[in-house]
Amino acid sequence: MDQQTRHALKHDQFVDSTQHGLEWASENRRRLIVTGTIVIAVIFVAIVGALVYNHRADKASVAFGEAMQVYQTPLAQPGQQVPPGVKTFPSVADRAKAANALFTATADQYGMMPAGKLSRYFAALTALEGGQNASAEAALKQVASGWDSDLAALGKLALAQLYRQTARDAQAIDLYNELIAKPTSTVSAGTAQLQLAELYEAQGKPDAAKKIYAQLKDKDAKGPAGMLAAQKLNPAAAGPAVQQ
C-alpha cells in the first residue's frame, strides 16, 4: 500500500468519524440542550441559594448582636448616677425581659441560621432569669435536640439545672449521664460529673457524690475538674492553701 493510499484511507476514516459525531449530535441535540440547561439552572440556583443564605446569616448575626447588647446593658438603681447617654435597667428581671423579646424574635425569624440557634439558647437563659420557667424549658428542649452537638450540650446542661430547681432530680440525672457519656467541647464529662455529684450531695447522698469525686480525682488529677474533686474529698487540705 503506497503512501497516497494510506493517506486517503486515514482521511476517509476521519471523515467517517466526524460524520458519525455530527449525526449523533444532531440526533441528541435536544437532549444535550436540555441537559445543559438543567446544569446551568442547578448552578444558578446554588449561587442564588448561597447568596440568600449568606444574606440571612448576616442579618441574623446583626439581630443577635443587638439582643446581646441589650443583655449586657448595665444595671443601675433608681437615683443612681450614670454617664449621659448610657442606657441602664433597674433590675436583672427587667433586663432579661427586654433581651428575651429580642432573642426570641431572632430565633423565630432565623431559626435555621447559626445565630438564630444561638438566640434560642439565650432566649431560654433570659426566660429563666425572668422567672418564665415554662418558656425556658420549651426553648431549652429545642436547643437540646438540635444537630449542633456543642450547643445541644449547653442546652442539656441548662435544662438539667432547671429540672433541679423544679424538683425533678431524676430527669436532671438522666441528662447529666447523657453528657458524661457524650462529652463535647462546650460541656466536658468532668463538668457534668461535678454537677451530678453536687446533686447527690443536695439529695443527702454523700457516698454517691464521693464516688464520683474519687473517679474524677484519679482520672484527671491535674485538670480543673480533678483538682476541684480533690478539694471536695478533702476540704480541710484546701483551706490553708486558699488563705495564703
C-alpha positions in Angstrom: 0.0 0.0 0.0 1.6 3.3 -1.1 1.7 6.5 0.9 -1.1 8.2 -1.1 -3.5 5.3 -0.5 -2.7 5.2 3.3 -3.3 9.0 3.4 -6.6 8.6 1.6 -7.8 5.8 4.0 -6.9 7.9 7.0 -8.8 10.9 5.5 -11.8 8.7 4.9 -11.7 7.3 8.5 -11.5 10.9 9.8 -14.4 12.0 7.6 -16.4 8.9 8.8 -15.7 9.6 12.4 -16.6 13.3 12.1 -19.8 12.5 10.2 -20.8 9.9 12.8 -20.2 12.5 15.6 -22.2 15.1 13.8 -25.1 12.7 13.2 -25.0 11.6 16.9 -25.0 15.3 18.0 -27.9 16.1 15.6 -29.9 13.2 16.9 -29.2 14.1 20.5 -29.3 17.8 20.2 -32.5 18.3 22.2 -31.2 16.1 25.0 -27.9 18.0 25.1 -29.7 21.3 25.2 -32.0 20.1 28.0 -29.1 18.6 30.0 -27.0 21.8 29.5 -29.9 23.9 30.6 -30.5 21.8 33.7 -26.8 22.1 34.7 -26.9 25.8 34.2 -30.1 26.1 36.2 -28.7 24.0 39.1 -25.5 26.2 39.2 -27.7 29.3 39.2 -29.9 28.0 42.0 -26.9 27.0 44.0 -25.3 30.5 43.6 -28.6 32.3 44.4 -29.1 30.0 47.4 -25.7 30.7 48.8 -26.2 34.5 48.4 -29.6 34.3 50.1 -28.2 32.1 52.9 -25.3 34.5 53.5 -27.6 37.5 53.4 -29.9 35.9 56.0 -26.9 34.8 58.1 -25.6 38.3 58.2 -29.0 39.7 59.2 -29.3 37.0 61.9 -25.9 37.9 63.3 -26.8 41.6 63.4 -30.1 40.8 65.2 -28.3 38.5 67.7 -25.7 41.2 68.3 -28.4 43.8 69.1 -30.1 41.3 71.5 -26.8 40.6 73.2 -26.1 44.3 73.6 -29.3 44.7 75.5 -28.5 41.6 77.6 -25.2 43.2 78.5 -26.7 46.6 79.5 -25.5 47.6 82.9 -27.9 47.8 85.9 -28.5 50.9 87.9 -30.7 51.5 90.9 -33.2 54.4 90.8 -31.4 57.6 91.5 -28.0 56.2 90.8 -25.9 58.5 88.7 -24.8 57.1 85.3 -22.9 58.7 82.4 -25.0 60.7 80.0 -26.4 58.6 77.1 -25.8 55.3 78.9 -28.8 53.1 79.0 -29.4 51.0 82.1 -32.0 48.7 83.6 -33.3 48.8 87.2 -33.1 45.0 87.7 -31.9 41.7 86.2 -35.5 40.7 85.6 -36.3 43.9 83.6 -33.1 43.4 81.5 -33.9 39.8 80.9 -37.4 40.6 79.8 -36.2 43.1 77.2 -33.4 40.9 75.9 -35.7 37.8 75.8 -38.0 39.5 73.4 -35.2 40.2 71.0 -33.6 36.8 71.3 -36.9 35.1 70.8 -37.7 37.2 67.7 -34.3 36.4 66.2 -34.7 32.7 66.9 -38.2 32.6 65.4 -37.1 34.5 62.2 -33.7 33.0 61.7 -34.1 29.6 63.3 -32.0 27.8 60.6 -29.1 30.1 60.9 -26.3 29.6 63.5 -27.1 32.9 65.1 -30.7 32.0 65.2 -30.0 28.7 67.0 -27.8 30.5 69.5 -30.5 33.1 70.0 -32.9 30.3 71.0 -30.4 29.3 73.8 -30.1 32.8 75.1 -33.9 33.2 74.9 -34.1 30.3 77.3 -31.5 31.8 79.6 -33.2 35.1 79.8 -36.6 33.4 80.3 -35.0 31.7 83.3 -33.7 35.0 84.7 -37.2 36.5 84.2 -38.9 33.6 86.1 -40.6 32.2 83.0 -39.8 28.5 83.6 -42.3 27.1 81.1 -40.9 29.2 78.2 -37.4 28.5 79.3 -38.0 24.7 79.3 -39.6 24.7 75.9 -36.7 26.7 74.4 -34.1 24.5 76.1 -35.7 21.3 74.8 -35.4 22.7 71.3 -31.8 23.6 71.8 -31.0 20.2 73.4 -32.5 18.3 70.5 -30.6 20.3 67.8 -28.0 19.0 65.4 -25.2 21.2 66.8 -23.8 18.9 69.5 -21.9 21.7 71.2 -24.9 23.9 71.5 -27.2 21.0 72.4 -24.9 20.1 75.3 -25.2 23.6 76.7 -29.0 23.3 76.3 -29.0 19.9 78.2 -26.8 21.4 81.0 -29.1 24.3 81.5 -32.2 22.1 81.2 -30.7 19.8 83.9 -30.3 22.8 86.2 -33.9 23.8 85.6 -35.0 20.3 86.5 -33.1 20.5 89.7 -34.7 23.9 90.6 -38.2 22.4 89.9 -37.7 19.2 92.0 -37.2 16.9 89.0 -33.9 15.4 90.0 -34.5 12.1 88.2 -34.7 13.9 84.8 -31.6 16.0 85.7 -29.6 12.9 86.5 -30.6 11.4 83.1 -29.3 14.5 81.3 -26.0 14.5 83.3 -25.4 10.9 82.5 -26.0 11.7 78.8 -23.4 14.5 78.9 -21.0 12.2 80.7 -21.4 9.5 78.1 -21.0 12.0 75.2 -18.9 15.0 76.2 -18.4 17.9 73.8 -16.1 20.9 73.6 -18.6 23.0 75.5 -19.5 20.6 78.2 -16.8 18.1 79.3 -17.5 14.9 81.1 -15.9 16.3 84.2 -18.2 19.3 84.3 -21.3 17.0 84.1 -19.8 14.7 86.7 -19.3 17.6 89.1 -22.8 18.8 88.6 -24.1 15.2 89.2 -22.0 14.9 92.4 -23.4 18.2 93.7 -26.9 17.0 93.0 -26.2 13.8 95.0 -24.9 15.9 97.9 -28.0 18.1 97.8 -30.1 14.8 98.0 -28.2 13.7 101.1 -26.2 11.0 99.3 -22.6 11.8 100.2 -21.3 8.3 99.3 -22.6 8.6 95.7 -21.0 12.1 95.5 -17.7 10.9 96.9 -17.6 8.0 94.4 -17.8 10.5 91.5 -15.2 12.8 93.1 -12.8 9.9 93.6 -13.2 8.9 89.9 -12.5 12.4 88.8 -9.5 12.8 91.0 -7.9 9.7 89.7 -8.8 10.3 86.1 -7.9 14.0 85.8 -5.7 14.7 88.8 -4.1 17.9 87.2 -7.2 19.1 85.4 -9.6 21.7 86.8 -12.3 19.1 87.4 -10.0 16.7 89.1 -8.5 19.4 91.3 -11.9 20.5 92.4 -12.9 16.9 93.1 -9.8 16.6 95.3 -10.9 19.6 97.2 -14.3 18.2 97.7 -12.9 15.0 99.0 -10.5 16.8 101.4 -11.8 20.4 102.0 -9.5 20.7 105.1 -6.4 20.4 103.0 -7.6 23.1 100.6 -8.3 25.6 103.4 -4.8 26.8 104.2 -3.9 27.0 100.5 -6.7 29.3 99.9 -5.7 31.6 102.9 -2.1 32.1 101.6 
